[in-house]
Amino acid sequence: MEKINWGIIGLGNIAQSFSEGFLNVKNARLLAVSSSDASKLEYFKNKYKIKNNYIFKRYEDLLNCKDVDIVYIALPNSFHFEWIIKAIKRNKKILVEKPGLTNLKNAKIVSDEVINKELFFTEGYMYRYNPQILKIIEIIKNKELGKILSMESFFCKNLLTKKKFLFFEKKKKIDLNNRLFNKNLGGGCILDLGCYPVSFSVLVASLIEGINYKKFKLKNIKRENGYMGVDINAEADICFDENFTSKIRSSFNKSLGSDTIINFERGDLVIKNTWTGKTEIVKNTKDKKEIIKEKFEKNIYSYEIEKISKDIFEGKIKPSFPGVSILETKINTEIIEMWLND
């Protein structure tokens, strides 16, 4: 079977997790990788049987490789814009790790470029492709619980403290060069975690009849910055068209989990561990509680790689639903920018 050839720029933790997805798909292969770290290149070469002529120390060399059909940009947030533009100039199809851009100005530039050149572009929100989210979309579209009234969506991890003894906690030693805590690399809980509930809120809003999801305001914004200079706790309400509100929250210092609750006229949906897809959906009505478990057969990144590769085989210049469109990227970026700077 013919395969789509992928190249990866940047071989950090997320690239390693993403690459596992190639082991479960038939329509794609990891052809090329690029990193300035020789040990990472050696690791990827051996694990994924990558040929020597597709191992690149310079990102530009991978972009210039004619055999690469699509490039996955897995660099720290602050480098995304630069390498998206360089990939566009080489006419490469692009998947960029979330969040794709960190400010609306750059998002608009990218939008204009990919639309003008008719290039495939999407953001790496892997949860959008898993069976659990597809089931949620089906329930919403079929109006099984009636009209959506509101939602709340969290992504919170405690990265700053650890339990020492009983109820006592000890502060973890923080590496300020780590991209999560480095402002110059696009660190902070909003860009790392908060972008997920933002993107999911936009998806749900786009499914509500009579709602202009392109029209929104942020209210009740709260942010707490840590000593490292980045946000470590944040929340806000996204009000779409004055008719639908989603409460969002992200944190590096509170273990509030990653659940989502969508409230309808005739009940609610509780999505456990929203971003992994491997748990369950609880469907509550006045008379019944139903546990929905979707069949999950692959690595979560496999679904993403497989669907994007299928789009490319079919000659599409936009990701098929529910992949993230360039319009959604602009909306996501604008909300994130408002959340960060208001």
DRENLO-497497 format. One record per residue (C-alpha): residue number from 1; y, x, z; residue in three letters. Coordinates in steps of 0.25 Angstrom, whole numbers, m for minus. Each point is the difference from the previous one (the first is absolute). Layout:
<sites>
    i      Y      X      Z   aa
  NUM      Y      X      Z  ALA
...
</sites>
This chain:
<sites>
    i      Y      X      Z   aa
    1      0      0      0  MET
    2     14      5     m4  GLU
    3      8      3     12  LYS
    4     15      1      4  ILE
    5      4     14      4  ASN
    6      8      1     13  TRP
    7      8     12      5  GLY
    8      5      2     14  ILE
    9     13      7      4  ILE
   10      0      4     15  GLY
   11    m13      1      7  LEU
   12      3     m5     15  GLY
   13     m8     m9      8  ASN
   14      3    m13     m8  ILE
   15     m4      7    m13  ALA
   16    m13      4      7  GLN
   17     m2    m15      4  SER
   18      4     m5    m14  PHE
   19    m10     10     m7  SER
   20    m12     m6      7  GLU
   21      3    m12     m8  GLY
   22     m5      6    m13  PHE
   23    m14      1      6  LEU
   24     m2    m15     m2  ASN
   25      6     m3    m13  VAL
   26     m5      1    m14  LYS
   27     13     m1     m9  ASN
   28      7     12      6  ALA
   29     m1     14      4  ARG
   30      8     10      8  LEU
   31      2     11    m11  LEU
   32     12      8      5  ALA
   33      7      4     13  VAL
   34     12      8      4  SER
   35      4      7     12  SER
   36      7     13      5  SER
   37    m11      1     11  ASP
   38    m12      8     m6  ALA
   39     m9     m5     11  SER
   40      2    m14     m4  LYS
   41     m2      2    m14  LEU
   42    m13      7      3  GLU
   43     m4    m12      8  TYR
   44      3    m10    m10  PHE
   45     m7      9    m11  LYS
   46    m13      1      7  ASN
   47      0    m15      6  LYS
   48      3     m7    m13  TYR
   49     m5     10    m10  LYS
   50     13      3     m7  ILE
   51      0     10    m11  LYS
   52      8     13      2  ASN
   53     10     m4    m12  ASN
   54      4    m12      8  TYR
   55      3      7     13  ILE
   56     16      2      0  PHE
   57      8      8     10  LYS
   58     13     m6     m6  ARG
   59      3    m15     m1  TYR
   60      6      2    m14  GLU
   61    m12      5     m6  ASP
   62     m8    m12      4  LEU
   63     11     m9     m6  LEU
   64     m1      8    m13  ASN
   65    m15     m2     m1  CYS
   66     m3     m9    m11  LYS
   67    m13     m4      5  ASP
   68      6     m7     12  VAL
   69      2    m15     m2  ASP
   70      6     m4     13  ILE
   71      6      9     11  VAL
   72     m1     m4     15  TYR
   73     12      5      7  ILE
   74     m4      3     15  ALA
   75     11      8      5  LEU
   76      9     m2     12  PRO
   77     10    m12     m2  ASN
   78     12      9     m3  SER
   79     m6      6    m12  PHE
   80     m5    m13     m7  HIS
   81     13     m2     m8  PHE
   82      0     14     m6  GLU
   83    m14      0     m4  TRP
   84      0    m14     m5  ILE
   85     12      3    m10  ILE
   86     m8     13     m4  LYS
   87    m12     m8     m3  ALA
   88      8    m10     m8  ILE
   89      5     11     m8  LYS
   90    m14      4     m4  ARG
   91     m3    m15     m3  ASN
   92    m11      0     11  LYS
   93     m5    m13      6  LYS
   94      3      0     15  ILE
   95     m5     m4     13  LEU
   96      9      4     11  VAL
   97     m4      0     15  GLU
   98      7    m11      8  LYS
   99     12     m1      2  PRO
  100      3      4    m14  GLY
  101     15      2      2  LEU
  102      8      1     12  THR
  103     13     m5     m5  ASN
  104      4    m11    m10  LEU
  105      9      9     m8  LYS
  106    m12      8     m4  ASN
  107     m9    m12     m1  ALA
  108      9     m6    m11  LYS
  109      0     13     m8  ILE
  110    m15      0      0  VAL
  111      0    m14     m4  SER
  112      9      2    m12  ASP
  113     m8     12     m4  GLU
  114    m14     m6      0  VAL
  115      5    m13     m6  ILE
  116      7      7    m11  ASN
  117    m12      9     m3  LYS
  118    m10    m11      2  GLU
  119     m8      9     10  LEU
  120    m10     m5     10  PHE
  121      5      2     14  PHE
  122     m4     m6     14  THR
  123      0      3     15  GLU
  124    m12      4      8  GLY
  125     m2    m12      9  TYR
  126    m15      1      0  MET
  127     m2    m13      9  TYR
  128      5     m9    m12  ARG
  129    m13      2     m7  TYR
  130    m10     m2     11  ASN
  131     m8    m13      0  PRO
  132      6     m5     13  GLN
  133     14     m1     m6  ILE
  134     m5     m6    m12  LEU
  135     m6    m11      9  LYS
  136     13     m2      7  ILE
  137      7     m2    m14  ILE
  138    m10    m10     m4  GLU
  139      2     m8     13  ILE
  140     15      0     m2  ILE
  141     m1     m4    m15  LYS
  142    m10    m11      3  ASN
  143      9     m5     11  LYS
  144    m12     m2      9  GLU
  145      9      0     12  LEU
  146     13     m6     m6  GLY
  147     13      7     m1  LYS
  148      3     13      6  ILE
  149     10      0     11  LEU
  150      1     14      5  SER
  151     m7     13      3  MET
  152     m1     12      8  GLU
  153     m6     13     m4  SER
  154     m1     13      8  PHE
  155     m5     15     m2  PHE
  156      1      7     13  CYS
  157     m7     13      5  LYS
  158      3      8     13  ASN
  159      1     14     m6  LEU
  160      9      5     12  LEU
  161     m8     m1     12  THR
  162    m15      0      5  LYS
  163     m7     m5     12  LYS
  164     m2     11     10  LYS
  165     m7     m7     12  PHE
  166     m1    m15      3  LEU
  167     13     m6     m4  PHE
  168      8     13      0  PHE
  169      5      5    m14  GLU
  170      4     14     m5  LYS
  171      9      3    m11  LYS
  172     m6      6    m12  LYS
  173      5     13     m5  LYS
  174      7     m3    m13  ILE
  175      1      9    m12  ASP
  176     14     m2     m5  LEU
  177     m4      6    m14  ASN
  178    m10    m12     m1  ASN
  179      5     m9    m11  ARG
  180     m1    m12      9  LEU
  181     10      6     10  PHE
  182      9      8    m10  ASN
  183     12     m8     m5  LYS
  184      1      9    m12  ASN
  185    m13     m3     m5  LEU
  186      2    m15      2  GLY
  187     m6     m2     13  GLY
  188      0    m11     10  GLY
  189     m8    m13      3  CYS
  190      8     m9    m10  ILE
  191     m3      9    m12  LEU
  192    m14      3      4  ASP
  193     m5    m13      6  LEU
  194     11    m10     m1  GLY
  195     m1      0    m15  CYS
  196    m13     m7      1  TYR
  197      5    m13      6  PRO
  198     12      0     m8  VAL
  199     m8      0    m13  SER
  200    m10    m10      5  PHE
  201     12     m9      4  SER
  202      5      1    m14  VAL
  203    m13     m3     m6  LEU
  204     m2    m13      9  VAL
  205     14     m4     m3  ALA
  206     m2      1    m15  SER
  207    m11    m10      1  LEU
  208      8    m11      6  ILE
  209      5    m11     m9  GLU
  210     15     m2      0  GLY
  211      3     13      7  ILE
  212      8     10     m7  ASN
  213     m6     13      6  TYR
  214     10      9     m7  LYS
  215     11     m6      9  LYS
  216     m2      5     15  PHE
  217      7      4     12  LYS
  218     m4      9     12  LEU
  219      3     m6     14  LYS
  220     m3      5     14  ASN
  221     m1     14     m4  ILE
  222     m5      9     12  LYS
  223     m2     15     m1  ARG
  224     m4     11     10  GLU
  225      1     15     m4  ASN
  226     m7     11      7  GLY
  227      4     13      3  TYR
  228     m5      6    m13  MET
  229     11     m8     m7  GLY
  230     m9    m11     m7  VAL
  231     m2    m14      3  ASP
  232    m12     m2      9  ILE
  233      1    m15      3  ASN
  234      6    m11     m9  ALA
  235      0    m15     m3  GLU
  236      7    m10     m8  ALA
  237      0    m14     m6  ASP
  238      0     m1    m15  ILE
  239      6    m13     m4  CYS
  240     m4     m4    m15  PHE
  241     10    m10     m6  ASP
  242      3     m6     14  GLU
  243    m13     m7     m1  ASN
  244    m11      9      4  PHE
  245      0     11     11  THR
  246     m9     12      3  SER
  247      0      7     12  LYS
  248     m3     15     m2  ILE
  249     m3     11     10  ARG
  250     m4     15     m1  SER
  251     m2     10     11  SER
  252     m4     14      3  PHE
  253      0     m2     15  ASN
  254     m6    m14      3  LYS
  255    m14     m4     m3  SER
  256      3    m14     m5  LEU
  257    m11      1    m11  GLY
  258      1     m4    m15  SER
  259     m2    m15      0  ASP
  260      7    m11     m8  THR
  261      2    m14      3  ILE
  262      4    m10    m11  ILE
  263      4    m14      5  ASN
  264     m2    m12     m9  PHE
  265      2    m15      2  GLU
  266    m14     m3      4  ARG
  267     m4     13      7  GLY
  268      1     15     m1  ASP
  269     m7     12     m5  LEU
  270     m3     12      9  VAL
  271     m3     13     m8  ILE
  272     m6     10      8  LYS
  273      3     15     m3  ASN
  274      8     m5    m12  THR
  275      0     14     m7  TRP
  276    m14      4      0  THR
  277     m7    m13     m5  GLY
  278    m13      3      8  LYS
  279      1    m10     11  THR
  280      3    m15     m1  GLU
  281      9    m12     m3  ILE
  282      1    m11     11  VAL
  283      4    m13     m6  LYS
  284      5    m10     10  ASN
  285      2    m15     m1  THR
  286      2    m11     10  LYS
  287    m14     m3      0  ASP
  288     m7     12     m4  LYS
  289     m1     16      1  LYS
  290     m6      7    m12  GLU
  291     m4     14     m1  ILE
  292      1      6    m14  ILE
  293     m6     13     m3  LYS
  294      1      5    m15  GLU
  295    m11      9     m6  LYS
  296      6     14      1  PHE
  297     m9      9     m9  GLU
  298      9     12     m3  LYS
  299      9     10      6  ASN
  300     14     m7      0  ILE
  301      6     10     m9  TYR
  302    m11     m3    m10  SER
  303      5    m14     m3  TYR
  304     14      5     m2  GLU
  305     m5     11    m10  ILE
  306    m10     m9     m7  GLU
  307     11    m11     m3  LYS
  308     11     10     m4  ILE
  309    m10      7     m9  SER
  310     m4    m13     m6  LYS
  311     15     m4     m3  ASP
  312      2     13     m7  ILE
  313    m13     m2     m8  PHE
  314      6    m13     m4  GLU
  315     13      6     m4  GLY
  316      9     m7     10  LYS
  317     13      6      4  ILE
  318      1     m8     13  LYS
  319    m10     m1     11  PRO
  320     m8    m13     m1  SER
  321      2     m9     13  PHE
  322     m1      3     11  PRO
  323      4     14     m3  GLY
  324     14      4      4  VAL
  325     10     m2    m12  SER
  326     13      8     m2  ILE
  327      8    m12      4  LEU
  328     m8      0     13  GLU
  329      3     14      2  THR
  330     15     m2     m1  LYS
  331     m1    m12     10  ILE
  332     m9      8     10  ASN
  333     10     12     m1  THR
  334     12     m8      2  GLU
  335     m6     m7     12  ILE
  336     m5     14      6  ILE
  337     14      6     m3  GLU
  338      7    m12      8  MET
  339    m10      1     11  TRP
  340      3     15      1  LEU
  341     15      0     m1  ASN
  342      5    m13      5  ASP
</sites>
